Amino acid sequence: MLEVSDQVIVILEGSPKIIRSLTDRWRAIYGAIASVIVSGVTVAPSGGVEETAQLIYSIASKSQSSWSFKRHIIARKPRLSSIREWQEYIVQCLPNVGPKIARKLLARYGSVRAVFNASSTELSRVEGLSEAEAQEIITILNARYTTGESSRSPDEGVRVQRSSRYSEKTIEDYIRRESG
């Protein structure tokens, strides 16, 4: 998930205390939750459907508002030991590029510079990278750097991947109540 989005949030609905009463394998569940957290995913607790809807609404509102805070682009540089690891890391910093696509791009073009010099058509020939995604990479590589606050692109926002258990109606009802 982190390969697709810069921030992933998993909403854990219900009380963690109930896990012990539901299964004798509660340690495995806690271990899975810990693995998700350690991998960089934010886990947000929620008490129920209403609270989940409120949380999603709040996240969407904050991410799309003009309210902003300074965000570090890179919290810390990784300690990489080889040129190959650095090359993969640098290429993965491009939008829509995770580890697999980074390796495919480097295998095809041979160097970071060659990847950066490729056209969108050439980039889209790599399996897993569409023409639109390749064009987004070219747009970023060619964009002039500006100092000061940058604004969000109009299509940037919150992507919500819903569990099949929830309908859009639940969230829409909550948004309507909050807005009205």
Number of C-alpha atoms within 10 A of each C-alpha: 10 12 16 11 11 9 12 17 17 14 16 15 14 15 11 14 9 10 15 12 10 9 11 10 11 16 12 11 15 13 11 12 15 13 12 14 14 10 9 12 18 14 15 12 16 17 13 13 15 13 15 22 20 17 17 17 18 13 14 15 14 13 15 16 10 10 8 11 7 6 7 7 6 8 7 7 7 10 8 10 8 8 9 13 13 15 16 22 18 12 22 19 14 18 17 18 21 18 14 13 19 23 19 15 28 18 12 15 16 12 16 16 12 13 18 17 14 15 14 19 14 15 24 18 14 17 11 14 17 16 16 12 18 23 17 16 20 20 12 12 13 10 9 8 9 7 6 6 9 8 8 12 7 7 7 9 15 17 9 10 8 10 7 7 6 12 10 10 9 13 19 13 13 18 16 9 9 10 7 6
